[in-house]
Amino acid sequence: MFTGLVEGLGTVRGSLPAGSGQRLVIEPPAELLAGGLPQLGDSIAVNGCCLTIVDLGGGQWSFDVGEESLNRTNLGELTPGDVVNLERALAVGQRLGGHFVQGHIDGRGTVASIEPDGEWITMRFRLPAALGRYLVEKGSIAIDGVSLTVVEALPEEFSVMLIPHTLAATTLGRRKVGDTVNLEVDLLAKYVERLLAGRTA
């Protein structure tokens, strides 16, 4: 479980075929290492996708990304030098500053527009129609693992407002129109839908 509060930006050092998937090698930032070294098997959110550390050689973190994750996320588009959002799994007793994020990506969205407003930015995204029903104004969504508040929710499009800190501390400040992002809708919304469907049936 994660919070959607990015802890640091990692740099992709390798992306190699591994069976039907891919081996992703990431160099973590110094501030993440200062919080205590991870162990093999630890879960890390990479651009919002929950991955397991399979190797720690050379101060780099390696992850095996399966075919399902490659099909559903933007991880397959990464190349050496690209920057990714990183967050370690939530520890019991920590403050939950964002919202409940599983690291299970629901689908990919596309940056539709970027509108500056002083130091802030309104960013609009297109999303699959099947995910639009889970979004509500002032509700939560994770974009590339970043917990954000929905400003406007339409059937196939939504917008968020990004403050200077978010633009500087995450990959969203580097995004351009047409870029692909990972989307995870609110976990609670999915459970409510499933429960209500059972009652109706």
C-alpha positions, 0 to 999 in steps of 0.5 A: 500500500502507498500514499501517492506522495512521491519520495524521490526521482530515480533514473532509469539505467537499464531496460532489458528483455527478461522472458516475456517481460522486462528487467528495469534497473533504476538508480535511486536518489540519495534522499531515498537511500538516506531513509534506510536501505531496502531489502530484496523483495521490498515493494516500490512504486515506480511511476505508481506501479507496485514492483518488487526489488529483485536485485540491489547490485551496484547501488541500483534497484532492479525490478522484473516487469511482467507482460501484464504490467507492460501492457497496462502501464507506461513502464515499457516506454522507459529508456536509459536516462528517463526519470521516474517517480519512486515511493516506498511502501507505507509502514504501519503508523505513518501518516497517510498524507495522500490517499490509499494507493495500491500501485495497481494501475487501472489504465493509461491516460494521455496529457491533453493540455497544459495551462499555466496559471502563474506558478501553478499549472492546470493539466488535463488528461484523456482517460479510457471511458471505462475509468471515467465513472470512478472520477468525481470532482474533489475526489482522488486519483493517482497519476504516475503514482502522484496523489492528486485531487480531481478538479473537473471530471468528464466521462473521458477527460479530467483535470488537476491543478499542480502546485510548484512543489509537485511540478518540481518534486515529481515527473509531472513537471516534465510532462508534455502534451501527448505523453502517456501516464499511469492512472489508478482510480480511487480504490474505495470507488471500485469497492463501492461499485462492486458492492452496489452491483451485488445488491442490485443483482 
